[in-house]
Structure formats: structure tokens, C-alpha cells
Amino acid sequence: MNSLLKFNRALTIAVATLLLMLLAVQTVAFDGELQGEVQDAWLTGKAETVLALNEHLNVYSIAVRVRNAEVRLSGDVASELDKVLAEELVKGISG
């Protein structure tokens, strides 16, 4: 049952991220770059999704904040290893 809840949570976040990405694509500036707040929302969705899809992290205990394309994580994790894992996962996001 726990794995089903994790799957449902990950699926919900993935769908929300897809919707944000579709919105971002429709609001692309003439020069092809995403505008500030839309880019931040897009990065937030990507970061939350990559964290949610990792079975070792509790995405509900990690807050993701993005401002001017700079991602900040805060919250509680079980170990230093989980902290490093979360940081590395988010560093791997393009955008």
C-alpha cells in the first residue's frame, strides 16, 4: 500500500509539472527564453518531481523555493546522505 501511495503522489506531481511545462511553453518570450516567474514555476515543478520520484526521500519534508532561477531547499531529512542526495538530484536539473 505504501508503494501505491508513493506512486500516486509521484504521478500527481508529474502531471502538475507537465501542466506547468505546457504553460511555460505557451508563454515563451519572442527570443525563446522563459520569462522570470514562469521559469521559476517550471524549475519548482521539476525540482519537486525529481525529489518525489526518489524513494529514499520524503518530499513532504523538503520545501523547494525558486527565485530568479536559483533553487533553495529547506526542511528535514533523515541523514546527511539524504541531504546530499536531494542537493545532487536538484543540481542535475537543466534550466
N, C-alpha and C positions, 0 to 999 in steps of 0.2 A: 504494500500500500504506500509506503514511504517513497518508493521509486516512482509510482504513479503520480503522486503529488509533485515531486520534483519535475517530472516530465511536463505536467500541466502548467506548472509555474514557468518553466523554460519556454514552452510553446506560447504562452500568453505574452511573455516578454519579447520573444522573437517576432510575433505578429505585430506588437506595438512598435517595435523597431522598424519593421518593414513599412508600416504606415508612415512613420516619421521620415524614413528614407524617401518614400514616394512624394511626400510633401516637400522635402528638400529638393528633389529633382525638379519639381514644378516651380520652385522659387529661385532657380539658378539665375545669377546675375548675367548680364549680357557678355561679360568677359569670361564666363564659365566658372566662376568661383562662387561658393556658397556665401551668403550674407551672414554676418555675425551671430545673431540669435538662432537662426536656423541651423547653422553649422554646430553651434553648441548643443542644441537639442539632438541633432544627429549623432554627435560624439557621445552624448549621455546615453542614448539608446544603445549604441554599440558597446559601450563600456558595461552597462548593466546586463546586456545579453551575454557577453563573454564571461562575466562573473557568474551569472545564473546557470550557464551551461557547464560549469565546472562543479563536479560532485563533491569536491573537498571543501568548498566554501559555502558559507551561509550568506546568500546575497541580501537577506533581510537585515543583517547586522553591519552591512557596509553601505555607507552613503556615497554617492557619486555626485560631484558638483563640477560643472564645466563653465568656465568664463573665459572668453577670448581664446578659445581652443586649448586652454590649459585645464587638464583634468586633475582633480583633487579627490582623494579617497579618505574617508574617515570612518571610524567605528571600531568595533571589537572583533577580533579574530582569535581563534583557539591557540595559535602559536606564532612564533616569529617566521616559521616556514610558510604559514598561511598568508602572512603579511607580504612576504617576498613573492609568493605565488600570485596574489592579487595585483601587486605592482607590475610584475612581469607580463601578466595577461593583458593589462591595460596598456602597457608600453608597446605591445605588439599590434595595437590598433592603428590602422592607417587613417590619415585625415588630420 
